[in-house]
Amino acid sequence: MKRRIYIVLGFVFVTLASVGVFLPLLPTVPFLLLAAWFFAGSSEKFHKWLLNHRIFGEYIRNYKEKKGMLLRHKIQSLALLWAGIGYTFFFAMKDLDPNKLFYIRIFLAVVLIGVTTHLLMLKTVKNDK
């Protein structure tokens, strides 16, 4: 039963990571790492599939091996993060109660600062080699 639950959770996190590629508020890499952890504890087949995935595999391997992040990916991630959160912060929540808006903006600022700091602290790989 535990094995099946872990497999389901692995695919849930792969799905969230896939959505996170397009929505800056959903962090892709942490969801991929969670998926890899659940697959490692439940299915060697799915774990290998994820590690060898043509899109997600490189991110997981580079993160696990502490190789870093490609400069172009870092720039793209930061640009999407700032654009998405900036738009949400200033334009998407005009109709909310001012008290709720204050707390949501605090949360968005904390996420923005935290993710930006994390990305900037990752080792930068300057080319694809």
N, C-alpha and C positions, 0 to 999 in steps of 0.2 A: 504494500500500500504506500509506504514512504517513497519508494522508487517512482511510482506513478505520479505522486504529488510533486516530486522534484522535477520530473519531466514536464509536467504541465506548467509549473512555475518557470522553468527554463524557457519554455516557449512564450509565456506571458511577458517575460523580461526581454526576449528577442523582439517581440512585437512592440513593446514600449520603446525600445532602442530604435526600431525602424521608424516609428512616429517621431522620435526625438531628432532624427536626421532633418526633419522638415520644420519642427517646432522648437525654437531655441530654449524654451522654458523646460523642456524635457531633456535631461542630460543623457546622451547616447552611451558614452563609455561606462559609467557606473552600472547602467542596466545590462550592458554586454558582459561586464565582469560578474554580475550576479547570475546571469544566465549561464556563463561558463562554470561558475561554482556549482550551481544546481545540476548541470549536466555532468560535471565531473563526479558528483556523488550519486548519479543515477544511471547514466548511460554513456559508455565509452563511445558508442556510435555517434550520438548527438554531440558529445563533447568534441570529437574529431571533426565532425561536420562544421561546428561553429568556428573552431580554430583554423580550419581550412577554407572558410567561406570567402568568396572572392571580394566582398566588400568589408565585412566585419572582422575577418580573421586577422588582418594586418594590425588593426587597432588593438585587439586583445593581446596579440603577441608582443607588439611594441611596448604596451603598458606593462605586461607581466615581466618582460625582460629589461625594463627600465631604459629602453633605447631612446625614448622621447617621441616627439611629434613632429611631423614635417612642418616646415615653416609656412607653407601655403595653407595647410590644414588649420594651423594655429590662427593665421590671419583670417581665414574664412569663418572659423568658429567664433572668434572674437567679434567680427563684423556682424554676423547673424545674431549673436547674443545681444550686442548693444542695440542693434536695430529693432529686434523683437521686443526686448524689455523696454527700450526707449519709447517705442510706439505705444505699448501697453501702458506705460507709466503716464504719458502725457495725453493720449488721445482715446484710448479704448474704454475708459472707466468714468466718463463724465457724469453718468446718471446715477452713480452710487451715492449712498449716504456718506456725508463727509467724514464721519467717524470711522466707518469701514474703509473708506478710501485711504485714510491716513495709515492704517495698519497694513493694508495691502501694499501701499507704496513702500513702507518700511521693509516688508518682506521681500519685495522685488529688488530693492536696493541691496539688501543683505545677500540675496542670490547673485545679483550682478557682481558685487564685490568679491564674494566667495569664489564663484566660477572663474572670474577674470584672474584672480590671484592664483588659483590652482593652475590654470592654463599657462600663465606667465612663468610659473615656477617649474613647469615641465621642461625637460631638456629639449632643445630645438635641434632638429635634423634639417640641415639646409638644402639637401637635395634628395632625390629618390634612391640614391645608391647606399 
